[in-house]
Amino acid sequence: VAVARILGAVEGNVDKAHEWFQTLLRTLSDPKTEALVQDVLQRVADCKSEKRDGSILPHYDTVKDFFNVQLCAPKLSPDGDAIMYMAMQDLDRDGILQHLDWEHWVTFSRACTVLHCVILDEISRESNRMARITLIVDAEGLSLEGMVHRTFSRAHRRDVIDSFQQKVAAEIVASVYVVNVPWTIANLFGLCKTFLPAKFLQKFRVLSGDSLKDTSFVTQCGGQEQVSSFFESRKGLASDNSHTHDRHQLFNMNTWPDEDELQSIAHLREKFGQQISERKQRGADWPCFFSDLALARVLRGNERYFSEASNWFQAFLKKMEKYNVDAIVKEMTQRLESGEGSRASFNMLPHADEIGKYFRCTFSAMKLTPAGDVIWFIPLGDFDRKSLAENVQWEHFVEFVRAMIVLRAIEAQKLSEGQHRMAKCIAIVDLQGSGIGTTGVPKVESFDEPNQKNVAFMREIIIDILGPVYVLNAPWVAVKAFNWFQSLVPERFSRKLVLLDGDGTADPDFLDLVGESQLKHLLATRVGLLSGEVDGDFGDTVVSAGESLSKCRDLKRGESISWATTVEAGDADSWLGVSDIISSATVIFHPELNAQEVAEDEVSLEELPILASDGEVTREYTADRDCVITLCWSNEHSRMRAKGLRYHIELQAKPSSDPK
């Protein structure tokens, strides 16, 4: 029966069943796992009463104050399946994380899975059919915010579901009923049903309102008396406020560590004293990872649960050694400190020239947000994943990504020290030209699959550095759906991702955050690599009616730039007047000089109309400070005619001071 479950889980694919069974054998070969299985089997054998539930399992006496569950109800379903009832208000996740030894919770939870396998095997043999579990999840008394607990879910999935349950228990759940659901969640589930696999929907049902009036549900779960007894057994363990703390504001917290956090940080230093001391002796206690502020990020990223912060930090130390992150930190620190600007840049990263042919971004925008956070602009239309996978050595891209992640941490620490606050990174993802549709961004398997290791590296090395993500130029259907979603869910979920209609230039709050001129500059950096465009210094193009063309260039102090413009005569000039383009430029200076009150942080060059009859017109600018200049050729004043345009950009290095 057990082997048949494996075949059922993989839909009869023998090769996958063989692979799954090998994983099972490896899992059971672990001495601790084997000892747990033997312990549960012995407890079942020693159980004199027919009632075999959580009370016979290890650590039940400590777990029962935080978790109340009926693992196997007295009556089976009409089909002969076991019935499990779990009230979410009786799962005190805060209490478990704060007051219970996490290893005790893991052992108890794994033992529950073993007990279920034993019970189902007995029922299957008696009924001569493959018995499974009908799971009832009761959401009575919980809001959406109360149902989601990021830190507990992550830890439970890591230590119970992924590392044990999914490896030893195949095809044991027949159906899942989520009952007494708030209408908000029921509506969300209804919206998402069209995107969920049919196999999942066959097992999963969401019931709102009084579930006792649903005859089909009541019959399937053992009858009116048994279902009523489930609801009467609720204790409300999770409603005990003595186990809760305020996690709602942690995502947006940008303050220096407070006294409570400093005490927890001291405990972290004490727990990992040997490793930190060894690092200090060899000069590898990098501030971006080991300062009080960095450890405060570890705490806040784990919602201030010390046990989870410890687990994360312990895994982090192992990854530091495994990936030789120390060498990356040393190299990127030197590059940032040797740079003339105070801000990190794309060109500081290894293999930037090679990768820049297929991926471009503004790693750190010139201006910070009003609060002091750095802005990272990522135009997905300039991320040609297929060409990158085909033309760049994957090892080079891995080195690039790891350096990028480390550089982000170094810069965040540097900004935080200067502002005496926890600076973060605000990401702006621009979907224009990305090929996104109703099913998302097109998949590129040759890139997406191996890149999962890069994503894992980021999660393992940095924490609580990335702030909200703003998405520009999303499909209008996605924007409408997201806005509807925002109106239903708590703010702490919706504020992490913000979908803006269009390019954000019509959103006053977003303009205040980024700066109007800086946003225009960021949008002007887009090239369109995914569609085959290149960022050339000269070319012939057509500027559509109501549109404009922009080019961005970096300038060092003393360097000059000139740009020649020729507007081509149009066929309709005799009727509508001579074709013209408005030439302008905006200069944004590097921030390190902005400490001088008299120094402007940006200037705009005078708008200059250029007519087709003017021939070639050349403009020039010499930088007196490090800056970025955005050249713009605007046809926004014309609502009827496109304009032909020829341009030529030329950069001149600053004159040498050496008389030779």
Secondary structure by P-SEA (a helix, b strand, c coil): caaaaaaaaacccaaaaaaaaaaaaaaaacaaaaaaaaaaaaaaaacccccccccccccccccccccccccccccccccbbbbbbbbccccaaaaaaccccaaaaaaaaaaaaaaaaaaaaaaaaaaccbbbbbbbbbcccccccccccaaaaaaaaaccccccccccccccccccccccccaaaaaaaaaacccccaaaaaabbbbcccccccaaaaaaaccaaaaaaaaaacccccccccccccccccccccccccaaaaaaaaaaaaaaaaaaaaaaaacccccccccaaaaaaaaaaacccaaaaaaaaaaaaaaaaaacaaaaaaaaaaaaaacccccccccccccccccccccccccccccccccbbbbbbbcccccaaaaaaacccaaaaaaaaaaaaaaaaaaaaaaaaaaccbbbbbbbbbccccccccccccccccccccaaaaaaaaaacccccccbbbbccccaaaaaaaaaaaacccaaaaaacccccccccccaaaaaaccaaaaaaaaaaccccccccccccbbbbbbccccbbbbbbbbcccbbbbbbbbbbbcccccccccbbbbbbbbbbccccccccccccccccccbbbbcccccbbbbbccccccbbbbbbbcccccccbbbbbbbbbbbbcccccccc
